[in-house]
Amino acid sequence: MIIYSVTVTIKKEVEEEWLKWMKDVHIKDVMKTGYFTDWQIYKQNIPENSPVETTYLINYFSESFTKYEEYVNKEAPRLQKEHIERFPGKSKSARSVYTLLE
């Protein structure tokens, strides 16, 4: 199992709109690609962010590294562009990939 982890720091002035868009549109669009089997979203509590930003973690679960790579090559650029265009200058993102050990 591969976990594609996206950390997003979002300006509080658009946080509510961003979170609604993430749940109602963006995450659904990522899942529609067929490369992931499930997802989870978390809000960071500690350490506290600045008074003007909040950090979220979104984990997407994939059956294989090959499927993750296909997503990165075929779908990620378009979806990341949509995010940047929707919230220009309002967010920072970092991405990492993990392997679940059993």
Phi, psi and omega per residue, in radians:
M1 nan 2.305 3.110
I2 -1.896 2.394 3.075
I3 -2.006 2.054 3.062
Y4 -1.665 2.001 -2.994
S5 -1.946 2.159 -3.136
V6 -2.060 2.102 3.079
T7 -1.791 2.187 -3.116
V8 -2.155 2.198 2.994
T9 -1.809 2.120 -3.007
I10 -2.105 2.490 3.086
K11 -1.151 2.367 -3.116
K12 -1.049 -0.474 -3.120
E13 -1.115 -0.380 3.110
V14 -2.133 0.153 -3.038
E15 -0.999 -0.844 -3.094
E16 -1.093 -0.796 3.110
E17 -1.098 -0.749 -3.139
W18 -1.084 -0.832 -3.107
L19 -1.088 -0.722 3.100
K20 -1.102 -0.793 3.131
W21 -1.105 -0.708 3.122
M22 -1.048 -0.855 -3.093
K23 -1.253 -0.680 -3.044
D24 -1.505 -0.442 -3.021
V25 -2.215 -1.155 -2.922
H26 -1.072 -0.906 -3.113
I27 -1.096 -0.679 3.082
K28 -1.077 -0.707 3.109
D29 -1.122 -0.703 3.084
V30 -1.089 -0.780 -3.117
M31 -1.169 -0.580 3.124
K32 -1.117 -0.328 3.137
T33 -1.152 -0.405 3.113
G34 1.507 0.042 -3.114
Y35 -1.555 -0.187 -3.102
F36 -2.195 2.617 -3.103
T37 -1.748 -0.388 -3.088
D38 -2.862 3.008 3.128
W39 -2.660 2.821 3.037
Q40 -2.571 2.587 3.080
I41 -2.220 2.441 -3.104
Y42 -2.279 2.560 3.012
K43 -1.843 2.280 -3.137
Q44 -1.271 2.309 3.095
N45 -1.859 -0.749 -3.106
I46 -2.324 2.315 -0.087
P47 -1.251 2.663 3.114
E48 -1.164 2.518 3.070
N49 -1.398 -3.118 3.052
S50 -1.158 2.907 3.127
P51 -1.136 -0.189 -3.065
V52 -1.965 0.030 -3.101
E53 -2.429 2.703 3.034
T54 -2.334 2.537 3.140
T55 -1.946 2.402 3.098
Y56 -2.187 2.669 3.068
L57 -2.145 2.203 3.075
I58 -2.035 2.156 3.089
N59 -1.896 2.264 3.045
Y60 -1.986 2.373 -3.057
F61 -1.878 2.224 -3.127
S62 -2.139 2.628 -3.115
E63 -1.278 -0.414 -3.085
S64 -2.700 2.793 3.087
F65 -1.171 -0.563 3.105
T66 -1.066 -0.773 3.116
K67 -1.128 -0.715 3.087
Y68 -1.037 -0.813 3.141
E69 -1.065 -0.690 3.096
E70 -1.080 -0.746 3.092
Y71 -1.029 -0.835 -3.112
V72 -1.042 -0.713 -3.084
N73 -1.394 -0.586 -3.003
K74 -1.791 -0.525 -2.981
E75 -2.148 -0.615 -3.015
A76 -0.988 -0.776 -3.109
P77 -1.002 -0.755 -3.136
R78 -1.133 -0.800 -3.091
L79 -1.213 -0.672 3.094
Q80 -1.156 -0.664 3.106
K81 -1.089 -0.734 3.114
E82 -1.034 -0.740 -3.142
H83 -1.097 -0.833 -3.118
I84 -1.098 -0.734 -3.135
E85 -1.220 -0.558 -3.127
R86 -1.271 -0.618 -3.093
F87 -2.272 1.064 -3.075
P88 -1.096 2.215 3.096
G89 1.231 0.153 -3.074
K90 -1.893 -0.084 -3.090
S91 -2.525 2.777 3.000
K92 -2.263 2.403 -3.123
S93 -2.194 2.580 3.018
A94 -2.377 2.466 -3.085
R95 -2.173 2.526 3.056
S96 -2.621 2.851 -3.104
V97 -2.273 2.391 -3.115
Y98 -2.220 2.688 2.995
T99 -1.896 2.231 3.099
L100 -1.301 2.178 3.115
L101 -1.652 2.380 -3.114
E102 -1.992 nan nan
